[in-house]
Amino acid sequence: MKQVLLALLVLIFTSGCVDKKRVLNIQNEGLCSAEVATLYLSDIEIKNGDESFHLSKDEIREALAKSLKDTGCFRISLDKRDKESLDVESEYLLDTKANLFREKEVSEKNIFKDEERELLQLILTLHAYNKTKDLSATTKSELSINRSKILGFTITQEQESDKQTVLTNATKKISILLKEAFSQL
């Protein structure tokens, strides 16, 4: 009898499914053959629309630094600098604003199963500036998820993966946009 109950619980738990909107594979590696600027990652401002979809300044800084470095267009520095201490015209301070938004809708299908629709959205804005030049770039990354929850269980690892997907896509898109802004100077 215990084996039958255990098998039933396993079947119920594993029968939940997740349907995610397709995520684009954004290629931002090696866009430039030579570095065009040094970026000092400066201020990061985060606005969270929901407590359960949260990114820390360090998570954003690390993902942004990696993405910008992958383009081959920028030297990245985490050193603290101010506008007056920039020596060369190719040095820029980089301010970052991140707006996080999460919308969730749950509908009950039956006693054991809930249908959950979720939208995760990150709007990322970069402002690169020095004594003489100003550049800005803004992008939006979102992930739409349809998930069936059996007996109210949600997998935390899945939520972390979704958060990382949104962050990675945003930083890759913004690195491409910033590269294009620099090429128009």
N, C-alpha and C positions, 0 to 999 in steps of 0.2 A: 504494500500500500504506500509506503514512504517513497518508493522508486517512482510510482505513478504520479504522486503529488510533485515530486522534484522535477520530473520530466514535463509536467504541465506548467509549472512555474518557469522553467527554462524556455519552453515554447512561447508562453505569453510574453516574457521579457524580450526575447529575440525577435518577436514578430513586429515590433515597432519599426518604422522605416523613416528615412530621412531623404528628402528630395531637395537638392540645392540648385539654385540657378547656376548655370555654367560660369566658371571663372576663367577669364582670359589669361593666357600665359604671356605676360608682358616681358619683352626682351629689351633690356637697357644696358647690357654689357658691351663694352668696347665701342661706344658711339664716337669717341674722339681718339685720334692718334697721339695727341699731346694735350697736356693739362692747360686750360685757359685761365684758371683763377684758383686762388686759395680762399676757401670759405671757412670762417670761424663760426662754428655753431654756437649761437648766442642764446637768446631768450626763447623759451618754449612756453606757450600759453595753451592751456587745455580747458575746453568747456565740455562737460559731460551732460548729456541729456538724460542719462539713465545710470543709476549706480551699478547695475550688473554688467554694463558694457563700459569698462574702464581701461584706459591705457595710461601707463605712467610716463613721466617725462623721459626716464631712462630708456624705456622700450621704444619710444618715438625717436629719441636721439640715436640709438644704436641702429635701428632700421634705416633711418634717413642717412646716417653716415655711410653705412654699407652700400645703399642704393646709389648715392652720389659718387662714391668711390668706384663702384662697378662701371660707371659710364666711361671712365678714363679721362673725363673732362676737368675734374676738380681734385685739388688737394684739400683734405679735410683736417681741421684742427679743432680740438676741444678746449684750447687755451682761451682764457678770458681776455678779451681785447675791447677797447672802445674805439669809436670812430676816429678820434684824433691820433691814436697810436698806429693806425694803418700806414705803412711805409710806402707801399707801391700801389700803383693804380689797379693792379690785378688782385688786390686783397679786398675781401668783402666780409662784412658781418652778415650773418644769416639769422633772421628771426623767424620763428615758426608758430603758426596758430593751428590748433587742431580742434574741430568741432565734432563731437561724437553724438550719435543719435541712434536710438533703438526703439523700434515699434514692435509690439507683440500683441497678437490676438489669439485667444484660446477658445476653441469651441468643443463642446462635449459631444462625442459621437455615440457613446453608450457608457454603461457603468464602469467599464474597465479601460476605455480608450478615449484619449483626447487628441484633437487635431490642433496643432500649434503652427501659426504662421509668424515668422519673425523677419524683420528687416534690420540689418546692421548697416550703418552709414558713417563714413568718416570723410569730412571735408578738411583738406589740408591746404594751407596757404603759406607760401614762403616769400619773404621779403629780403632780398640781398641788396646791400647798399654800402657805399663808402663815401668819401668826401665829395665826389663829383657825380656819381652814378647811382641810380635806383632801378632795381628790377623786381618784378613780382610774378608769381605763378600760383594758380589755384587749381585744385583737382578734387574730384569726388570719387570715392570708392564705396561700393555697396554690395551686399550679399543678401539675397532673398532665400529664406529657408522655410520649407514645409516639413514638419516633423510630426510623426505620430508618437504619442507617449502612452505607454502601457503602464497602468497603475501609478502614474505620476512620476516615473523615473526619467531623469535626464542625465546624460553622460557628460561630466565636467570636462573631460579631455576633448570632446567634440566642440564644446563652447570655446575653449582655448584655441583650438585649431581654426575655428571660424574667425576669431578675433585677429589671429596672426595673418590669415588670408586677406582680410580687409586692410590691415596695416601694410603688408607687403605690396599689395596692388597699388595703394595710394602712394607709397614712397617711390615705387618704380615709375609710376605715371608722372609724378612731380619732378623727378630727376630728369626725365626726357623733356618736359616743358621748360625747366630751368636751362638745360643745355640749349634749347631752341632760342630762348630769350638772350642768352649770351652770344649766340651766333649772329643775332640781329644787331648787335652793338656796332 
